[in-house]
Amino acid sequence: MEQSLSELIAISRAFGSDIRLVWAGGGNISVKTGDGAMFIKASGTELGQMTRRRGWRKVNIENVRRLLDNLLERKAGADNIKTGLLNACCDGLPDAGMPSIETFFHSLLGRCVIHLHPMILLPYLCSKTGQKRLRQILPANMDFHWIAFRGLGVVTAGQIRNCISRKRLDLAQTNIFFLSNHGIIVSGPSAAGAAKIIQKILTACRKNMPPSKQIKLHAVKKKTLQIAAMIQSCCEQMCSSFENRKTVLIAPLYTPGGIPPAKQWFHGVITPEELTYLGAGIVWLEKPDRNGIRKAMHAHFHRTGLWPKAFFIPRHGLFISEKEENLSMYQKVFAQYLQIRASAMRLGGLKPLSSKYLLGEGL
Ligand SMILES: [Zn+2]
């Protein structure tokens, strides 16, 4: 097996098996071969499940960059992305899936590129003062580039292309990019070196956040079970896609210092992941009666175009409504998102996404 591919598999499996760093099909890692090609995770696959035989594609870097130039200069449209990326593949594997939409920014960077969405970093990326706080907590020699959220995929690649040329970045060295409301990219000469930098950043983020403590909630009683049943029936009534789902209480819950959640924590959508997979965030339910639940669900749908899957009810806790096979992962992810929102509030307040950036070829 080629050295670059074995490096890619080792690092993808190491990072991709930790749900606190990346979950579902999120995140992406690539390693360049030195003769104009790059191995990268395939779209829709999970980093942690990559093997010698599946979960990756090999692409011709020049072809990917040319496609990106054409897309950014509007010589090609969003409908050219899929065929363009498939045509850039040079691994002779016709059924291996599409290279990820993030292949574009990987193609512009150094030999090894690690892109993750770490839970401990997201509060910094989703808060008003995050950029400033990261400058304060990271060592002075750990310089980084801040990329404001304007979209995903092609849009992010365009921003990174501009950053590289404006700052004349040396891509043979390590470069760190923080993508606002999204994640981290570390580009460097080796996978092990880039991995070490990521660990250092995450340690600094963790050290500067108060330890998580359990939130005090009512014990699960008849009333809590009634609320779960009410949410379940409202969801089923309002949207047929909620049939075959189960509503459960997520417990225990943790926040920095154990502070109980407040209404303003649940304002807006803070990451594209929340929009794509989490029903556009958690709904605060002051009044957990039938009318209150219906009203809150309608308001959420009106604002985001999505039916909510998660509800926080003061003193009772966090309820989610999900398909049974996804329950265990979504319970963990929603509990983590509660912590991200709590921590971002501590860092000067949430900085939600502007809906105008969530459309078009960027996604
Ligand atoms: Zn990402």
Residues whose N, C-alpha, C, O or C-beta is under 5 A from the ligand:
A	BS01	ZN	G27 G183
